[in-house]
Every structure is written in structure tokens, then in C-alpha cells.
Amino acid sequence: MHCQTDTAALTQPTFGAQGQKTWPQDDFVQTTPSLTTLRPSHPRLIAPSYKWAALPDLMKDDPYLKGWHDTIMANATVFFNAPVIVHVYDGGPSASGILDPAREVKLRIKHFSYAYLMSNDTKWVDRTWAELRVSV
């Protein structure tokens, strides 16, 4: 049996306002890509700073982006109000060890990071540090 990927899943969402806004032009150009000539702005791994700066304006007219934003912020708020993750090694042959709590902390920190980048509210940074400072 041959499976074929639906190409619509690999393109931009097909809904949204006519004349929808787009990302600004990237101002960083590498003539010879190299690890010694990285983009000077941060964050580098998720998106360059010009995209973070443009995101609030793009969300105004794009229900897809707005929906994701609302979901991430709601999750971040739930995590913020929950107790910090306690790191408990559960041991045993079928246990995950410390991985389950570590994965949960990672999930929370991704949400807190997004919330901070979108709001510039340091409460998200403080909560991130609280998660990281929990003793094992």
C-alpha cells in the first residue's frame, strides 16, 4: 500500500483575511553560512527577534496565529498557578526515572518563555527560575 502526504498539510493555512499581513523582510543575510557568523540577535533557535516583534501585529488579522497564542497563554497561566514540579526518581525496571518530571518542566518553561516574550512581564521569568530551583 502506498501512502501519499496531503500537500495541503504542508502549506500556509487557507483561512484568514484577504490581504493578510506577512512577516517583515529578514534583515540578516549570510553570504557564507557558518557557525562563526550567526545572527547577532536572540533568540536564535525559535525565531529571530524581528519575527517576535512582528507577531502581535500579525495576530490581529490571523485567527490561526491568534488561536495558538491564546492556547499557549492559557496553558502558561494554568502552569503558573500550579505547584512547581517535584523531581522524584521513581526507580524500578518499568519506571521512567527522572524523565517524566523533566519533560513536564521543559513543557512549562517553553510556555513561560513564550509568555515572557509576548508580554515582557518578568513574572514568567521568576516562575521559570522557581521551576529550575526545585531541589531533587
Secondary structure, DSSP 8 states (H G I E B T S, - for coil): ------GGGGS--S-S-TT-----------SS--TTS--SSS--SS--HHHHHHHHHHHHH-HHHHHHHHHHHHHHHHHHHS---------STT--TTHHHHHHHHHHHHHHHHHHHHH--THHHHHHHHHHH---
